[in-house]
Structure formats: C-alpha cells, structure tokens
Amino acid sequence: MSGHAVLFVPGAFYGPWCWDLVLERMEAAGVTCRCAELHRGGLAQDVAAVGGEVAPLAAKGQTVVVVGHSLGCTSLSELAPERVDHAVFLAPDWELA
C-alpha cells in the first residue's frame, strides 16, 4: 500500500479529539490519517508515541506528513527524518488586543 498519510499531534491540554473534524474531512477525501495520543509522562514517552504512529505508515510505503500543534511540536523535532516527508509546526498567536 502506498500513498499519503497525515499524522496529527495535539498540543497541551488537548487529545486526539481536537482533530476529529479535520480527520473526518481528510479521510473523506481519501487521505489516510492518524492522531497520536500524548502526555504519557514526559518528552521521551511522547516522542516514542509519535514515532510509533509514524513507523507503520512509513513501513507501508506511505509518504508521511506530521502536523504538530503547540506543545505537540516538541515531539516532532525528535523524529527520524527518513520516515517523515514533511513536518508542520502549528503555534497559535494568543496575543489578545
């Protein structure tokens, strides 16, 4: 199996549920999507969780794009570059006028 896959990584105080609407729309368009479950006790555990989601997708020959939000971005920086095609780092601007 080959094609594209997107792995979403939630930020602090969020879980996979925060990506539900995005996953629904992307999967309807034929894109394989997954969402990592973080906050497992520290950065090393979170990095392992993200890597554990990337590995089977890459092993199937899929091009993997990883999208991290806020604190979830820290887990992306430790990924093996040969397994990930693109990494997208999303950080909100919380400045309120």
N, CA, C and O atoms as a CHARMM CRD file, in Angstrom:
* protein
*
  388
    1    1 MET  N      0.85700  -1.18800   0.00000 PROA 1      0.00000
    2    1 MET  CA     0.00000   0.00000   0.00000 PROA 1      0.00000
    3    1 MET  C      0.89200   1.23700   0.00000 PROA 1      0.00000
    4    1 MET  O      1.84300   1.31600   0.77700 PROA 1      0.00000
    5    2 SER  N      0.59500   2.18200  -0.85000 PROA 2      0.00000
    6    2 SER  CA     1.34200   3.43400  -0.85500 PROA 2      0.00000
    7    2 SER  C      0.35000   4.58100  -0.93400 PROA 2      0.00000
    8    2 SER  O     -0.85500   4.36900  -1.07000 PROA 2      0.00000
    9    3 GLY  N      0.86100   5.77800  -0.85000 PROA 3      0.00000
   10    3 GLY  CA     0.00700   6.95000  -0.87700 PROA 3      0.00000
   11    3 GLY  C      0.45400   7.92200   0.18600 PROA 3      0.00000
   12    3 GLY  O      1.60000   7.89500   0.63400 PROA 3      0.00000
   13    4 HSD  N     -0.44400   8.76500   0.57700 PROA 4      0.00000
   14    4 HSD  CA    -0.13600   9.79900   1.56200 PROA 4      0.00000
   15    4 HSD  C     -0.82500   9.48900   2.88400 PROA 4      0.00000
   16    4 HSD  O     -1.92900   8.94700   2.91800 PROA 4      0.00000
   17    5 ALA  N     -0.15500   9.84100   3.95700 PROA 5      0.00000
   18    5 ALA  CA    -0.73400   9.70500   5.29000 PROA 5      0.00000
   19    5 ALA  C     -0.36600  10.95300   6.07900 PROA 5      0.00000
   20    5 ALA  O      0.71800  11.51300   5.91500 PROA 5      0.00000
   21    6 VAL  N     -1.27800  11.37400   6.92800 PROA 6      0.00000
   22    6 VAL  CA    -1.03600  12.53600   7.78000 PROA 6      0.00000
   23    6 VAL  C     -1.23100  12.10400   9.22300 PROA 6      0.00000
   24    6 VAL  O     -2.24400  11.49900   9.57300 PROA 6      0.00000
   25    7 LEU  N     -0.24700  12.42100  10.05600 PROA 7      0.00000
   26    7 LEU  CA    -0.32600  12.15500  11.48300 PROA 7      0.00000
   27    7 LEU  C     -0.46800  13.49100  12.20600 PROA 7      0.00000
   28    7 LEU  O      0.36800  14.38100  12.04900 PROA 7      0.00000
   29    8 PHE  N     -1.51200  13.62500  12.98300 PROA 8      0.00000
   30    8 PHE  CA    -1.76300  14.84200  13.76000 PROA 8      0.00000
   31    8 PHE  C     -1.33200  14.62900  15.19900 PROA 8      0.00000
   32    8 PHE  O     -1.58900  13.57900  15.78800 PROA 8      0.00000
   33    9 VAL  N     -0.67300  15.63800  15.76000 PROA 9      0.00000
   34    9 VAL  CA    -0.17100  15.56200  17.12800 PROA 9      0.00000
   35    9 VAL  C     -0.74300  16.73800  17.91100 PROA 9      0.00000
   36    9 VAL  O     -0.41300  17.88700  17.61800 PROA 9      0.00000
   37   10 PRO  N     -1.59200  16.47300  18.89800 PROA 10     0.00000
   38   10 PRO  CA    -2.23300  17.55600  19.64500 PROA 10     0.00000
   39   10 PRO  C     -1.27100  18.24800  20.60500 PROA 10     0.00000
   40   10 PRO  O     -0.22600  17.70700  20.96800 PROA 10     0.00000
   41   11 GLY  N     -1.65000  19.44900  21.00200 PROA 11     0.00000
   42   11 GLY  CA    -0.86400  20.21000  21.95600 PROA 11     0.00000
   43   11 GLY  C     -1.27000  19.91700  23.39200 PROA 11     0.00000
   44   11 GLY  O     -2.06800  19.01900  23.66000 PROA 11     0.00000
   45   12 ALA  N     -0.70800  20.68800  24.30200 PROA 12     0.00000
   46   12 ALA  CA    -1.00400  20.52600  25.72600 PROA 12     0.00000
   47   12 ALA  C     -2.49200  20.74500  25.98900 PROA 12     0.00000
   48   12 ALA  O     -3.13200  21.59900  25.37600 PROA 12     0.00000
   49   13 PHE  N     -3.01200  19.96500  26.89600 PROA 13     0.00000
   50   13 PHE  CA    -4.41800  20.05000  27.32000 PROA 13     0.00000
   51   13 PHE  C     -5.40100  19.62100  26.23000 PROA 13     0.00000
   52   13 PHE  O     -6.60500  19.84500  26.35600 PROA 13     0.00000
   53   14 TYR  N     -4.89100  19.00600  25.16300 PROA 14     0.00000
   54   14 TYR  CA    -5.73800  18.50800  24.08500 PROA 14     0.00000
   55   14 TYR  C     -5.46000  17.03100  23.89000 PROA 14     0.00000
   56   14 TYR  O     -4.44500  16.50500  24.34600 PROA 14     0.00000
   57   15 GLY  N     -6.36800  16.38400  23.21500 PROA 15     0.00000
   58   15 GLY  CA    -6.19100  14.98100  22.87500 PROA 15     0.00000
   59   15 GLY  C     -6.53100  14.78300  21.41800 PROA 15     0.00000
   60   15 GLY  O     -6.79600  15.75100  20.70500 PROA 15     0.00000
   61   16 PRO  N     -6.52800  13.54800  20.96700 PROA 16     0.00000
   62   16 PRO  CA    -6.84300  13.27700  19.56900 PROA 16     0.00000
   63   16 PRO  C     -8.19000  13.84500  19.12100 PROA 16     0.00000
   64   16 PRO  O     -8.37200  14.15200  17.94300 PROA 16     0.00000
   65   17 TRP  N     -9.11900  13.98300  20.04200 PROA 17     0.00000
   66   17 TRP  CA   -10.45400  14.50300  19.73200 PROA 17     0.00000
   67   17 TRP  C    -10.40900  15.88200  19.08200 PROA 17     0.00000
   68   17 TRP  O    -11.31300  16.22300  18.31900 PROA 17     0.00000
   69   18 CYS  N     -9.39200  16.67500  19.35800 PROA 18     0.00000
   70   18 CYS  CA    -9.36500  18.03900  18.81200 PROA 18     0.00000
   71   18 CYS  C     -9.18200  18.04900  17.29700 PROA 18     0.00000
   72   18 CYS  O     -9.42400  19.06800  16.65000 PROA 18     0.00000
   73   19 TRP  N     -8.75400  16.91800  16.72600 PROA 19     0.00000
   74   19 TRP  CA    -8.54900  16.82700  15.28700 PROA 19     0.00000
   75   19 TRP  C     -9.69000  16.11600  14.57800 PROA 19     0.00000
   76   19 TRP  O     -9.61800  15.91800  13.36500 PROA 19     0.00000
   77   20 ASP  N    -10.73300  15.72900  15.28800 PROA 20     0.00000
   78   20 ASP  CA   -11.80700  14.91300  14.71400 PROA 20     0.00000
   79   20 ASP  C    -12.39400  15.47200  13.41900 PROA 20     0.00000
   80   20 ASP  O    -12.53000  14.73900  12.43900 PROA 20     0.00000
   81   21 LEU  N    -12.73900  16.74600  13.40100 PROA 21     0.00000
   82   21 LEU  CA   -13.34900  17.31600  12.18900 PROA 21     0.00000
   83   21 LEU  C    -12.37700  17.35200  11.01700 PROA 21     0.00000
   84   21 LEU  O    -12.76800  17.13600   9.87000 PROA 21     0.00000
   85   22 VAL  N    -11.12200  17.62200  11.30700 PROA 22     0.00000
   86   22 VAL  CA   -10.10500  17.65200  10.25600 PROA 22     0.00000
   87   22 VAL  C     -9.90900  16.25100   9.69100 PROA 22     0.00000
   88   22 VAL  O     -9.87800  16.06900   8.47400 PROA 22     0.00000
   89   23 LEU  N     -9.77600  15.25400  10.57600 PROA 23     0.00000
   90   23 LEU  CA    -9.60100  13.87500  10.13100 PROA 23     0.00000
   91   23 LEU  C    -10.79000  13.41000   9.29800 PROA 23     0.00000
   92   23 LEU  O    -10.61900  12.75000   8.27300 PROA 23     0.00000
   93   24 GLU  N    -11.97100  13.75200   9.73400 PROA 24     0.00000
   94   24 GLU  CA   -13.18400  13.35000   9.01200 PROA 24     0.00000
   95   24 GLU  C    -13.15600  13.85300   7.57000 PROA 24     0.00000
   96   24 GLU  O    -13.45600  13.11000   6.63600 PROA 24     0.00000
   97   25 ARG  N    -12.79600  15.10600   7.40500 PROA 25     0.00000
   98   25 ARG  CA   -12.77600  15.70100   6.06400 PROA 25     0.00000
   99   25 ARG  C    -11.64900  15.14700   5.20600 PROA 25     0.00000
  100   25 ARG  O    -11.83500  14.89500   4.01500 PROA 25     0.00000
  101   26 MET  N    -10.49700  14.95900   5.80000 PROA 26     0.00000
  102   26 MET  CA    -9.36500  14.45200   5.02800 PROA 26     0.00000
  103   26 MET  C     -9.56400  12.99400   4.63700 PROA 26     0.00000
  104   26 MET  O     -9.24400  12.59900   3.51600 PROA 26     0.00000
  105   27 GLU  N    -10.09200  12.19700   5.55600 PROA 27     0.00000
  106   27 GLU  CA   -10.33800  10.79400   5.23700 PROA 27     0.00000
  107   27 GLU  C    -11.42300  10.65700   4.16900 PROA 27     0.00000
  108   27 GLU  O    -11.37200   9.74100   3.34800 PROA 27     0.00000
  109   28 ALA  N    -12.40600  11.56400   4.17600 PROA 28     0.00000
  110   28 ALA  CA   -13.43700  11.56300   3.13200 PROA 28     0.00000
  111   28 ALA  C    -12.82700  11.84700   1.76100 PROA 28     0.00000
  112   28 ALA  O    -13.36800  11.43500   0.73400 PROA 28     0.00000
  113   29 ALA  N    -11.70100  12.55300   1.75500 PROA 29     0.00000
  114   29 ALA  CA   -11.00400  12.85700   0.50100 PROA 29     0.00000
  115   29 ALA  C     -9.99700  11.77100   0.13300 PROA 29     0.00000
  116   29 ALA  O     -9.27900  11.89800  -0.85900 PROA 29     0.00000
  117   30 GLY  N     -9.94400  10.70100   0.93000 PROA 30     0.00000
  118   30 GLY  CA    -9.07300   9.57700   0.60700 PROA 30     0.00000
  119   30 GLY  C     -7.69000   9.61100   1.21200 PROA 30     0.00000
  120   30 GLY  O     -6.82700   8.82600   0.81800 PROA 30     0.00000
  121   31 VAL  N     -7.45600  10.50300   2.16400 PROA 31     0.00000
  122   31 VAL  CA    -6.14700  10.59800   2.80900 PROA 31     0.00000
  123   31 VAL  C     -6.16300   9.76300   4.09200 PROA 31     0.00000
  124   31 VAL  O     -7.07200   9.89500   4.91200 PROA 31     0.00000
  125   32 THR  N     -5.16700   8.91300   4.26000 PROA 32     0.00000
  126   32 THR  CA    -5.03100   8.14400   5.49600 PROA 32     0.00000
  127   32 THR  C     -4.60100   9.08900   6.60400 PROA 32     0.00000
  128   32 THR  O     -3.62900   9.82700   6.44600 PROA 32     0.00000
  129   33 CYS  N     -5.30900   9.07600   7.71600 PROA 33     0.00000
  130   33 CYS  CA    -4.99900   9.96700   8.83600 PROA 33     0.00000
  131   33 CYS  C     -4.92000   9.18300  10.14100 PROA 33     0.00000
  132   33 CYS  O     -5.63200   8.19800  10.33900 PROA 33     0.00000
  133   34 ARG  N     -4.05400   9.63500  11.00800 PROA 34     0.00000
  134   34 ARG  CA    -3.93300   9.10000  12.35800 PROA 34     0.00000
  135   34 ARG  C     -3.74200  10.28100  13.30100 PROA 34     0.00000
  136   34 ARG  O     -3.40500  11.38600  12.87500 PROA 34     0.00000
  137   35 CYS  N     -3.96100  10.03300  14.57600 PROA 35     0.00000
  138   35 CYS  CA    -3.72800  11.06300  15.58400 PROA 35     0.00000
  139   35 CYS  C     -3.02000  10.42200  16.76700 PROA 35     0.00000
  140   35 CYS  O     -3.46400   9.39800  17.28600 PROA 35     0.00000
  141   36 ALA  N     -1.93200  11.02200  17.18500 PROA 36     0.00000
  142   36 ALA  CA    -1.15300  10.49100  18.30200 PROA 36     0.00000
  143   36 ALA  C     -1.79300  10.87000  19.63500 PROA 36     0.00000
  144   36 ALA  O     -2.40100  11.93100  19.77400 PROA 36     0.00000
  145   37 GLU  N     -1.64200   9.99100  20.59300 PROA 37     0.00000
  146   37 GLU  CA    -2.07000  10.24600  21.97700 PROA 37     0.00000
  147   37 GLU  C     -0.81200  10.58500  22.76300 PROA 37     0.00000
  148   37 GLU  O      0.08400   9.75100  22.88900 PROA 37     0.00000
  149   38 LEU  N     -0.73800  11.79600  23.29100 PROA 38     0.00000
  150   38 LEU  CA     0.45800  12.23900  24.00900 PROA 38     0.00000
  151   38 LEU  C      0.21100  12.33200  25.50400 PROA 38     0.00000
  152   38 LEU  O     -0.74100  11.76400  26.03900 PROA 38     0.00000
  153   39 HSD  N      1.09500  13.06500  26.16000 PROA 39     0.00000
  154   39 HSD  CA     1.03200  13.30500  27.60500 PROA 39     0.00000
  155   39 HSD  C      1.15300  11.97400  28.35100 PROA 39     0.00000
  156   39 HSD  O      0.33600  11.63900  29.20800 PROA 39     0.00000
  157   40 ARG  N      2.19800  11.23500  27.99500 PROA 40     0.00000
  158   40 ARG  CA     2.40900   9.91100  28.56400 PROA 40     0.00000
  159   40 ARG  C      3.44300   9.91300  29.68200 PROA 40     0.00000
  160   40 ARG  O      3.90600   8.84900  30.09500 PROA 40     0.00000
  161   41 GLY  N      3.80600  11.07300  30.17000 PROA 41     0.00000
  162   41 GLY  CA     4.74000  11.11400  31.28600 PROA 41     0.00000
  163   41 GLY  C      6.00900  11.89400  31.02800 PROA 41     0.00000
  164   41 GLY  O      6.82000  12.06500  31.93800 PROA 41     0.00000
  165   42 GLY  N      6.20200  12.37000  29.81800 PROA 42     0.00000
  166   42 GLY  CA     7.39800  13.15200  29.53000 PROA 42     0.00000
  167   42 GLY  C      7.70200  13.16600  28.04800 PROA 42     0.00000
  168   42 GLY  O      7.05500  12.47600  27.26000 PROA 42     0.00000
  169   43 LEU  N      8.68600  13.95500  27.68000 PROA 43     0.00000
  170   43 LEU  CA     9.02000  14.12300  26.26800 PROA 43     0.00000
  171   43 LEU  C      9.44900  12.80800  25.62200 PROA 43     0.00000
  172   43 LEU  O      9.03200  12.51600  24.50200 PROA 43     0.00000
  173   44 ALA  N     10.26000  12.02100  26.29100 PROA 44     0.00000
  174   44 ALA  CA    10.72900  10.76500  25.70300 PROA 44     0.00000
  175   44 ALA  C      9.55600   9.84100  25.36900 PROA 44     0.00000
  176   44 ALA  O      9.54900   9.20000  24.31800 PROA 44     0.00000
  177   45 GLN  N      8.58400   9.77200  26.24600 PROA 45     0.00000
  178   45 GLN  CA     7.41300   8.92400  26.00500 PROA 45     0.00000
  179   45 GLN  C      6.56600   9.46900  24.86500 PROA 45     0.00000
  180   45 GLN  O      6.03300   8.70200  24.06200 PROA 45     0.00000
  181   46 ASP  N      6.43900  10.80000  24.79200 PROA 46     0.00000
  182   46 ASP  CA     5.66600  11.40900  23.70600 PROA 46     0.00000
  183   46 ASP  C      6.34200  11.19700  22.35300 PROA 46     0.00000
  184   46 ASP  O      5.67600  10.91000  21.35800 PROA 46     0.00000
  185   47 VAL  N      7.66900  11.33900  22.32000 PROA 47     0.00000
  186   47 VAL  CA     8.41800  11.10300  21.08800 PROA 47     0.00000
  187   47 VAL  C      8.23300   9.65200  20.64400 PROA 47     0.00000
  188   47 VAL  O      8.04100   9.38000  19.45900 PROA 47     0.00000
  189   48 ALA  N      8.29100   8.72600  21.59700 PROA 48     0.00000
  190   48 ALA  CA     8.10200   7.30400  21.27400 PROA 48     0.00000
  191   48 ALA  C      6.69400   7.05300  20.74400 PROA 48     0.00000
  192   48 ALA  O      6.51200   6.25300  19.82600 PROA 48     0.00000
  193   49 ALA  N      5.69500   7.73100  21.31700 PROA 49     0.00000
  194   49 ALA  CA     4.31000   7.56500  20.86300 PROA 49     0.00000
  195   49 ALA  C      4.14600   8.05600  19.42500 PROA 49     0.00000
  196   49 ALA  O      3.49300   7.40300  18.61100 PROA 49     0.00000
  197   50 VAL  N      4.73600   9.19600  19.12000 PROA 50     0.00000
  198   50 VAL  CA     4.64700   9.73700  17.75800 PROA 50     0.00000
  199   50 VAL  C      5.40300   8.82400  16.78800 PROA 50     0.00000
  200   50 VAL  O      4.90100   8.49900  15.71200 PROA 50     0.00000
  201   51 GLY  N      6.60500   8.41800  17.17400 PROA 51     0.00000
  202   51 GLY  CA     7.37600   7.50800  16.33100 PROA 51     0.00000
  203   51 GLY  C      6.65900   6.19200  16.10400 PROA 51     0.00000
  204   51 GLY  O      6.75600   5.59700  15.03100 PROA 51     0.00000
  205   52 GLY  N      5.93800   5.73900  17.12200 PROA 52     0.00000
  206   52 GLY  CA     5.18000   4.50500  16.99900 PROA 52     0.00000
  207   52 GLY  C      4.00700   4.61400  16.04300 PROA 52     0.00000
  208   52 GLY  O      3.55600   3.60500  15.50000 PROA 52     0.00000
  209   53 GLU  N      3.50900   5.81800  15.83000 PROA 53     0.00000
  210   53 GLU  CA     2.44300   6.04500  14.84400 PROA 53     0.00000
  211   53 GLU  C      3.01900   6.20600  13.44200 PROA 53     0.00000
  212   53 GLU  O      2.40200   5.78600  12.46300 PROA 53     0.00000
  213   54 VAL  N      4.19800   6.81300  13.34000 PROA 54     0.00000
  214   54 VAL  CA     4.82300   7.05000  12.03500 PROA 54     0.00000
  215   54 VAL  C      5.33900   5.75200  11.42900 PROA 54     0.00000
  216   54 VAL  O      5.16400   5.51400  10.23300 PROA 54     0.00000
  217   55 ALA  N      5.96700   4.91600  12.23600 PROA 55     0.00000
  218   55 ALA  CA     6.64700   3.71800  11.74100 PROA 55     0.00000
  219   55 ALA  C      5.76400   2.81700  10.87500 PROA 55     0.00000
  220   55 ALA  O      6.18400   2.45900   9.77400 PROA 55     0.00000
  221   56 PRO  N      4.56200   2.43200  11.31400 PROA 56     0.00000
  222   56 PRO  CA     3.76900   1.53500  10.46200 PROA 56     0.00000
  223   56 PRO  C      3.29300   2.19900   9.16600 PROA 56     0.00000
  224   56 PRO  O      3.13500   1.52900   8.14500 PROA 56     0.00000
  225   57 LEU  N      3.07000   3.49600   9.20800 PROA 57     0.00000
  226   57 LEU  CA     2.66300   4.20300   7.98600 PROA 57     0.00000
  227   57 LEU  C      3.80800   4.20900   6.98200 PROA 57     0.00000
  228   57 LEU  O      3.61300   3.92000   5.80200 PROA 57     0.00000
  229   58 ALA  N      4.99500   4.53900   7.45700 PROA 58     0.00000
  230   58 ALA  CA     6.17000   4.57700   6.58400 PROA 58     0.00000
  231   58 ALA  C      6.51200   3.17800   6.08000 PROA 58     0.00000
  232   58 ALA  O      6.93800   3.01900   4.93700 PROA 58     0.00000
  233   59 ALA  N      6.32900   2.16800   6.92300 PROA 59     0.00000
  234   59 ALA  CA     6.63100   0.78700   6.52600 PROA 59     0.00000
  235   59 ALA  C      5.72800   0.32000   5.39200 PROA 59     0.00000
  236   59 ALA  O      6.11000  -0.55500   4.61500 PROA 59     0.00000
  237   60 LYS  N      4.52900   0.89800   5.29200 PROA 60     0.00000
  238   60 LYS  CA     3.60900   0.56100   4.20500 PROA 60     0.00000
  239   60 LYS  C      3.93700   1.31900   2.92300 PROA 60     0.00000
  240   60 LYS  O      3.25400   1.16300   1.91100 PROA 60     0.00000
  241   61 GLY  N      4.98900   2.14000   2.97000 PROA 61     0.00000
  242   61 GLY  CA     5.38400   2.89600   1.79000 PROA 61     0.00000
  243   61 GLY  C      4.63300   4.20400   1.63000 PROA 61     0.00000
  244   61 GLY  O      4.68300   4.83000   0.57200 PROA 61     0.00000
  245   62 GLN  N      3.94000   4.61600   2.67600 PROA 62     0.00000
  246   62 GLN  CA     3.18600   5.86900   2.59500 PROA 62     0.00000
  247   62 GLN  C      4.09200   7.05500   2.87000 PROA 62     0.00000
  248   62 GLN  O      5.00000   6.98500   3.69800 PROA 62     0.00000
  249   63 THR  N      3.83300   8.14000   2.16500 PROA 63     0.00000
  250   63 THR  CA     4.50600   9.39700   2.42300 PROA 63     0.00000
  251   63 THR  C      3.83300  10.00400   3.64800 PROA 63     0.00000
  252   63 THR  O      2.62800  10.25700   3.63600 PROA 63     0.00000
  253   64 VAL  N      4.60900  10.23800   4.70600 PROA 64     0.00000
  254   64 VAL  CA     4.02200  10.68400   5.96800 PROA 64     0.00000
  255   64 VAL  C      4.30300  12.16700   6.19800 PROA 64     0.00000
  256   64 VAL  O      5.44600  12.62200   6.15000 PROA 64     0.00000
  257   65 VAL  N      3.22900  12.89700   6.44700 PROA 65     0.00000
  258   65 VAL  CA     3.30000  14.29700   6.84600 PROA 65     0.00000
  259   65 VAL  C      2.83600  14.34400   8.29300 PROA 65     0.00000
  260   65 VAL  O      1.77400  13.81700   8.62400 PROA 65     0.00000
  261   66 VAL  N      3.62500  14.97100   9.15300 PROA 66     0.00000
  262   66 VAL  CA     3.28300  15.06600  10.56700 PROA 66     0.00000
  263   66 VAL  C      2.93600  16.51800  10.87500 PROA 66     0.00000
  264   66 VAL  O      3.69300  17.43300  10.55000 PROA 66     0.00000
  265   67 VAL  N      1.77500  16.71800  11.50800 PROA 67     0.00000
  266   67 VAL  CA     1.30200  18.05500  11.86300 PROA 67     0.00000
  267   67 VAL  C      1.22000  18.13700  13.38700 PROA 67     0.00000
  268   67 VAL  O      0.44000  17.42500  14.02100 PROA 67     0.00000
  269   68 GLY  N      2.03400  19.01200  13.95600 PROA 68     0.00000
  270   68 GLY  CA     2.03800  19.17700  15.40600 PROA 68     0.00000
  271   68 GLY  C      1.45300  20.51600  15.79400 PROA 68     0.00000
  272   68 GLY  O      1.64300  21.51700  15.10300 PROA 68     0.00000
  273   69 HSD  N      0.73800  20.52400  16.90700 PROA 69     0.00000
  274   69 HSD  CA     0.16100  21.75800  17.42100 PROA 69     0.00000
  275   69 HSD  C      0.78700  22.08800  18.76900 PROA 69     0.00000
  276   69 HSD  O      0.84700  21.24100  19.66000 PROA 69     0.00000
  277   70 SER  N      1.24700  23.31500  18.91000 PROA 70     0.00000
  278   70 SER  CA     1.72200  23.84100  20.18000 PROA 70     0.00000
  279   70 SER  C      2.75300  22.90500  20.81500 PROA 70     0.00000
  280   70 SER  O      3.77400  22.60800  20.19500 PROA 70     0.00000
  281   71 LEU  N      2.50400  22.44200  22.02800 PROA 71     0.00000
  282   71 LEU  CA     3.45700  21.58200  22.73200 PROA 71     0.00000
  283   71 LEU  C      3.70400  20.27500  21.98600 PROA 71     0.00000
  284   71 LEU  O      4.77000  19.67700  22.13300 PROA 71     0.00000
  285   72 GLY  N      2.74700  19.82500  21.19500 PROA 72     0.00000
  286   72 GLY  CA     2.93500  18.61400  20.40300 PROA 72     0.00000
  287   72 GLY  C      4.07900  18.73000  19.41200 PROA 72     0.00000
  288   72 GLY  O      4.61500  17.71700  18.96300 PROA 72     0.00000
  289   73 CYS  N      4.46000  19.95600  19.06300 PROA 73     0.00000
  290   73 CYS  CA     5.56500  20.16600  18.12000 PROA 73     0.00000
  291   73 CYS  C      6.89400  19.66300  18.67600 PROA 73     0.00000
  292   73 CYS  O      7.76600  19.25000  17.91200 PROA 73     0.00000
  293   74 THR  N      7.05500  19.69300  19.99400 PROA 74     0.00000
  294   74 THR  CA     8.32500  19.23500  20.56500 PROA 74     0.00000
  295   74 THR  C      8.59100  17.77700  20.23600 PROA 74     0.00000
  296   74 THR  O      9.74700  17.37700  20.09100 PROA 74     0.00000
  297   75 SER  N      7.55000  16.98500  20.11900 PROA 75     0.00000
  298   75 SER  CA     7.70600  15.56700  19.79600 PROA 75     0.00000
  299   75 SER  C      8.12100  15.35400  18.35000 PROA 75     0.00000
  300   75 SER  O      8.70900  14.32400  18.02000 PROA 75     0.00000
  301   76 LEU  N      7.82600  16.30000  17.49800 PROA 76     0.00000
  302   76 LEU  CA     8.18700  16.16500  16.08400 PROA 76     0.00000
  303   76 LEU  C      9.67600  16.35100  15.85400 PROA 76     0.00000
  304   76 LEU  O     10.24300  15.75600  14.93700 PROA 76     0.00000
  305   77 SER  N     10.31100  17.17100  16.67800 PROA 77     0.00000
  306   77 SER  CA    11.71000  17.50500  16.46300 PROA 77     0.00000
  307   77 SER  C     12.64000  16.30800  16.65100 PROA 77     0.00000
  308   77 SER  O     13.79700  16.35600  16.23300 PROA 77     0.00000
  309   78 GLU  N     12.15900  15.25300  17.26400 PROA 78     0.00000
  310   78 GLU  CA    12.97300  14.07200  17.53100 PROA 78     0.00000
  311   78 GLU  C     12.74100  12.94000  16.53100 PROA 78     0.00000
  312   78 GLU  O     13.36300  11.88400  16.64900 PROA 78     0.00000
  313   79 LEU  N     11.86500  13.13900  15.55700 PROA 79     0.00000
  314   79 LEU  CA    11.54400  12.06600  14.61000 PROA 79     0.00000
  315   79 LEU  C     12.69200  11.80700  13.63700 PROA 79     0.00000
  316   79 LEU  O     13.44700  12.71500  13.28900 PROA 79     0.00000
  317   80 ALA  N     12.80600  10.56400  13.21000 PROA 80     0.00000
  318   80 ALA  CA    13.81500  10.20100  12.21700 PROA 80     0.00000
  319   80 ALA  C     13.41800  10.81300  10.87200 PROA 80     0.00000
  320   80 ALA  O     12.34500  10.50200  10.35500 PROA 80     0.00000
  321   81 PRO  N     14.25300  11.66700  10.30000 PROA 81     0.00000
  322   81 PRO  CA    13.87600  12.36700   9.06300 PROA 81     0.00000
  323   81 PRO  C     13.62500  11.44100   7.88000 PROA 81     0.00000
  324   81 PRO  O     12.89000  11.81000   6.96400 PROA 81     0.00000
  325   82 GLU  N     14.20700  10.26300   7.87600 PROA 82     0.00000
  326   82 GLU  CA    13.98400   9.35000   6.75500 PROA 82     0.00000
  327   82 GLU  C     12.58400   8.75200   6.76000 PROA 82     0.00000
  328   82 GLU  O     12.17600   8.14800   5.76700 PROA 82     0.00000
  329   83 ARG  N     11.84500   8.90100   7.83900 PROA 83     0.00000
  330   83 ARG  CA    10.48800   8.35000   7.93500 PROA 83     0.00000
  331   83 ARG  C      9.40700   9.39300   7.66600 PROA 83     0.00000
  332   83 ARG  O      8.24600   9.04000   7.45600 PROA 83     0.00000
  333   84 VAL  N      9.77700  10.67200   7.67100 PROA 84     0.00000
  334   84 VAL  CA     8.79600  11.75300   7.56000 PROA 84     0.00000
  335   84 VAL  C      9.10900  12.60000   6.33200 PROA 84     0.00000
  336   84 VAL  O     10.24200  13.04200   6.14000 PROA 84     0.00000
  337   85 ASP  N      8.08800  12.82000   5.50400 PROA 85     0.00000
  338   85 ASP  CA     8.27400  13.63600   4.30300 PROA 85     0.00000
  339   85 ASP  C      8.25800  15.12200   4.64100 PROA 85     0.00000
  340   85 ASP  O      9.09600  15.88500   4.16000 PROA 85     0.00000
  341   86 HSD  N      7.30400  15.52400   5.46800 PROA 86     0.00000
  342   86 HSD  CA     7.19000  16.91800   5.88900 PROA 86     0.00000
  343   86 HSD  C      6.73900  16.96300   7.34900 PROA 86     0.00000
  344   86 HSD  O      6.01100  16.08900   7.82000 PROA 86     0.00000
  345   87 ALA  N      7.18300  17.98800   8.04200 PROA 87     0.00000
  346   87 ALA  CA     6.70800  18.25500   9.40100 PROA 87     0.00000
  347   87 ALA  C      6.14300  19.67500   9.41000 PROA 87     0.00000
  348   87 ALA  O      6.78600  20.61600   8.94500 PROA 87     0.00000
  349   88 VAL  N      4.94600  19.81000   9.94100 PROA 88     0.00000
  350   88 VAL  CA     4.27400  21.11100  10.00300 PROA 88     0.00000
  351   88 VAL  C      4.11100  21.46200  11.47200 PROA 88     0.00000
  352   88 VAL  O      3.55400  20.68600  12.24800 PROA 88     0.00000
  353   89 PHE  N      4.59800  22.62800  11.84400 PROA 89     0.00000
  354   89 PHE  CA     4.53200  23.08700  13.22500 PROA 89     0.00000
  355   89 PHE  C      3.50600  24.21200  13.32600 PROA 89     0.00000
  356   89 PHE  O      3.68300  25.27200  12.72600 PROA 89     0.00000
  357   90 LEU  N      2.44300  23.98300  14.07800 PROA 90     0.00000
  358   90 LEU  CA     1.39400  24.98700  14.25900 PROA 90     0.00000
  359   90 LEU  C      1.48700  25.56100  15.67100 PROA 90     0.00000
  360   90 LEU  O      1.47600  24.82400  16.65700 PROA 90     0.00000
  361   91 ALA  N      1.57600  26.86000  15.74800 PROA 91     0.00000
  362   91 ALA  CA     1.60700  27.51100  17.05500 PROA 91     0.00000
  363   91 ALA  C      0.66200  28.70700  17.00300 PROA 91     0.00000
  364   91 ALA  O      0.83200  29.59700  16.16900 PROA 91     0.00000
  365   92 PRO  N     -0.31800  28.73300  17.87600 PROA 92     0.00000
  366   92 PRO  CA    -1.28000  29.83500  17.83800 PROA 92     0.00000
  367   92 PRO  C     -0.68400  31.12700  18.37000 PROA 92     0.00000
  368   92 PRO  O      0.24000  31.11900  19.18300 PROA 92     0.00000
  369   93 ASP  N     -1.22100  32.21200  17.90600 PROA 93     0.00000
  370   93 ASP  CA    -0.85400  33.52400  18.42300 PROA 93     0.00000
  371   93 ASP  C     -1.90600  33.91100  19.44000 PROA 93     0.00000
  372   93 ASP  O     -3.02200  34.28700  19.08200 PROA 93     0.00000
  373   94 TRP  N     -1.54700  33.81800  20.70300 PROA 94     0.00000
  374   94 TRP  CA    -2.51200  34.04800  21.77300 PROA 94     0.00000
  375   94 TRP  C     -2.59800  35.50400  22.20600 PROA 94     0.00000
  376   94 TRP  O     -3.25700  35.81400  23.19800 PROA 94     0.00000
  377   95 GLU  N     -1.94800  36.39000  21.48500 PROA 95     0.00000
  378   95 GLU  CA    -1.98800  37.80100  21.85300 PROA 95     0.00000
  379   95 GLU  C     -3.41500  38.32700  21.68000 PROA 95     0.00000
  380   95 GLU  O     -3.99800  38.25200  20.59900 PROA 95     0.00000
  381   96 LEU  N     -3.93600  38.83700  22.72800 PROA 96     0.00000
  382   96 LEU  CA    -5.27400  39.41300  22.68700 PROA 96     0.00000
  383   96 LEU  C     -5.19400  40.92400  22.80900 PROA 96     0.00000
  384   96 LEU  O     -4.54700  41.44500  23.71800 PROA 96     0.00000
  385   97 ALA  N     -5.83600  41.61300  21.91600 PROA 97     0.00000
  386   97 ALA  CA    -5.77200  43.08700  21.93400 PROA 97     0.00000
  387   97 ALA  C     -6.79300  43.64200  22.91200 PROA 97     0.00000
  388   97 ALA  O     -6.89700  44.85800  23.07300 PROA 97     0.00000
